[in-house]
Amino acid sequence: MIAQTVHGQATLTSSEHDPSFAFVQELLLDFVASGVRFAVIHGRSGLACALSSDLDIALGEHPFGRFSSTLHSTCRRAGFRIVTVLHYEVPYGYYFIIATRGDRPAFVHLDCLYDPWGVGRYLLATPG
């Protein structure tokens, strides 16, 4: 599992060889390198628990800017593909389902929210 991302350094603290872990590590590092403003929202349960369901990400910018272009380029490079994108929340809540290619795909679910006004159901302002 990824323990933390500090100063652009994501660290693996598990010997897990699931391709989803490696993909998420690479994606978070790419977000940092691209200047995407984001925060992974999970408590002490850690990322391993989050990846068993979905990874909650609060964004400090619109999801269809640097976030989206970085996500697409990381997917291409890592051999993953975006299966679907669901707009589920006002103003900018999107759920991305991402999969590896092949006969037995691994999946990553990203639950992303950008709400600069705090008007969504969570009343969580994610300032830009």
BELFENVEN-V949930 format. One record per helix or strand. SS is the DSSP state (alpha for helix, beta for strand). FROM is the first residue (numbers start at 1). TO is the last residue. Records with the same first field share a line. If there is no record, write none. Layout:
SS=FROM-TO, FROM-TO
This chain:
beta=2-6, 9-12, 38-40, 55-59, 80-89, 92-100, 107-114
alpha=19-34, 46-51, 66-78
